[in-house]
Amino acid sequence: MTYPNFSFPPTDNSKVRQAIQAALDMEELMEGASDGAYKLHHALQFNGSAYYSDVGKELYNQRNKDKAKRLLQEGGYKGEKVILLTNREYQSMYNTSVVMAEQLKAVGINAELLVLDWPAALDKSMKDTTGWNFFFTGWITVTASGGAQSLRFLVEPTNVHKPKENKTNPEFKKEWDAIAVGATIEQRKASFERAQRIAYDDVMVVPMGTMPKVQALRANVENFKSYYIPRMSNVWLK
């Protein structure tokens, strides 16, 4: 996924963010990110989770150049640079940024890559509110944790999308807080859905898709259990 910087022009303008969201072709982006082993995925939770929702799906993978150009005009876009902050250590992130840059150029956006090493790129995205417009990353464990945990990067104090004065959208924060105190799963899921709707409408984050972790074992490996980061304790060879 990628997320915009709300504090740095032109992505401080919601119309520009919505234009970029409308322009993206997720199949091309995910082909670039992977070797073809991917699934298109719009939600902020994995399919099968109690919190999985189709809310906002109509804003995912729009591939609508005309809409993007109209929103750019409405937002008063004047050809300002849109800086895509990326790295080469994670090839999937770099490839995605290259494809996204070309998609943005196709609707008249002056897209430019800023390539740093991963620690420097991550540090800049966390500490700087200027000099970048989109940062490329992946949500792994935080998404698998479910519910409110999968949204915690979008609320204070983290706010990866860098809203002005680091103040979370109050309606989003209200729903995020409600997930933690909802008396039933139905109430918590309803709050999650409303939060996901706000995240899509305001373009707080842009999910692109999912990629599997492919692992293989020799027949003589015992007690290995698949996990994203391999766990090697209590594993032996027979």
Sequence and secondary structure as in RCSB ss.txt:
>XXXX:A:sequence
MTYPNFSFPPTDNSKVRQAIQAALDMEELMEGASDGAYKLHHALQFNGSAYYSDVGKELYNQRNKDKAKRLLQEG
GYKGEKVILLTNREYQSMYNTSVVMAEQLKAVGINAELLVLDWPAALDKSMKDTTGWNFFFTGWITVTASGGAQS
LRFLVEPTNVHKPKENKTNPEFKKEWDAIAVGATIEQRKASFERAQRIAYDDVMVVPMGTMPKVQALRANVENFK
SYYIPRMSNVWLK
>XXXX:A:secstr
 EEE TTSTTTTSHHHHHHHHHH  HHHHHHHHSSS  EE  SSS TTSTT   TTGGGSS   HHHHHHHHHHT
T  S EEEEEE SSSHHHHHHHHHHHHHHHTTT EEEEEE  HHHHHHHHHH SSS SEEE    HHHHT GGGG
GGGGSTTT TT  GGG   HHHHHHHHHHHH SSHHHHHHHHHHHHHHHHHTTS B  EE        TTEES  
  SS   TT EE 
